[in-house]
Amino acid sequence: VSSLEGASKKRVLELTAEFIADESQMDSEDVYQGLIDRERLGSTGIGYGVAIPHCRLSCLNDDETRGYLIQLNQGIDFDAIDGQPVELLFVLLVPESTNQVHLNLLAQLADCFSNDQFRHDLQMATDASELYAIASQAFKTAAA
């Protein structure tokens, strides 16, 4: 998703859940509640203007994992570890039964987002297809 608007972490997560529900068979309230419950445990803002909101959902099949890369119109306070506003989100949704796979994916994502060039390229992307192309290439490289 390119250019999601929202003035607060809560509003961004609400809009994200609505977008995900529109793109899938998931209920927006289930997605939102999962994300906000996880966020209450501690911020998913990893620094560098990036957050990785994530949660486990019972509505996903055991072999179903979903990721959504979202570029925000403006930086928002996400209680990130470096105190910087967040401009990029990678929302990770995994089945409720997932454990180690979930943790491995989070580690791979954090590694990708620690790369200055990758973050810069994402921030300069002008539309969703460009975001997808940049992210796909980086994730393929990281998985290799």
N, C-alpha and C positions, 0 to 999 in steps of 0.2 A: 504494500500500500504506500503510495506516495502522498505526502502532504495531509496527514491527519491533523485536525485542529482540536485543541483541548487546552484549557488553562490550568488544569490541576492533574495530579496523578490519578485521582479517583475518576475524573471525567474522561481522561485518556483511556483508562481501563474499561470504562463503560462503553465508549465509542468503539474500542477494539473488540469487545465482546459482541456488540451489535454487528460489526463488520463480519466477524467470524460466523455468527449465526446466519447472516445473509448468504454467505459463501458455502455453508454446510448444512447438515441436518441437526446441528447442535442448538440447544436452547441458550439464548444470550444470557439469561439470569444464571444458569449453571456455570457458564464460562466465566462470567464476571465474579460470581461468588468464589469460585476456585482461585482465580487470580488475586482477588482482594484478600482472601483468607491467607494465601501464601505470603502476600506482601506484608500482612500484619505480623508475621513471624520475623521479618527483617527485610530491609529493602533489597530489591533485586538490581539496583543501580550499581553496576560494576566499575564505574568510572569512565573517563574519556568521553563523556556524553552518551553513554550506552547503558541500557537496562535490558535484562533478560527475564521478564516476567514469565513464570512457568507454574504449571500445576498438573495434578493428576485428575483425570475425569473418568467416571464410571461409564459414560456414554461412548467411550472409545473402545474399539476391539483391541484384543491383546497385541495384535501386530500393527496397530494403527498409531502413528505419531504424526503430529501436525506442527508446522512451523510457519510463522508469519513475520516477515520483515516489514517494519513500519517506520516511515520517516515522518517526524513531526514538523509542523509548520514553524514552531518556535520551541526553544528549549524550555523545559518545565522542571520544577523542583521535584526530584524523585528520591530524595534522601540518599543520594549516591555516596559511595564511600569516599570520594574525593570532594564532595560538596558541590560539584559542577552540575549545571542543568543538563537534562537528558534530551537528546535530539533524535536518537535512534532506539527503536525497540526491536528485540527479537523475541516474539511470544512463542513459547514451546508448550504444547499440550500433549500429554502422554496418557496411556491407559492407567487406570488405578493400580493395576497389578505390576506395573513396571518399577523396577528398582535400579539395578546396576546400569541398564541401558540409559535410563534417564540421567543418571550422574555422569556417564561417559559423554552423552550429548552436551550436557552443560559445560563440561570441561573443554570439549572441542570448540564450542561456541565462544567461550571465554578466551581461548587461545587465538581464534580468528580475530576477535574484536580487540585484542591487545596489539594488533598490527596497525601502525599509524597509517600506512598507505591504504589499507583496506577500509578503515574508517573514513579517511578523506574521500576515497572514491565513492563510497556510499552517500556521504553528505553532499557530494557534487551531482549525484544522479538527479535527473530531471523528471523521470517518470517511473512507474512501477516495473516496466519491462527492463529498464536499465538497472534498477535495483536488483531484480531477479538475476540478470546476467552476471553482475558483479559478485553477488552472493553465491550463486551456483558454482562459479569458477573457484572461488576461495574455499568453499566447503568440499569440493571434489579434491582439491589439492591437500586440504587438511586430512581428509579421510584416507588418502593414499599412503 
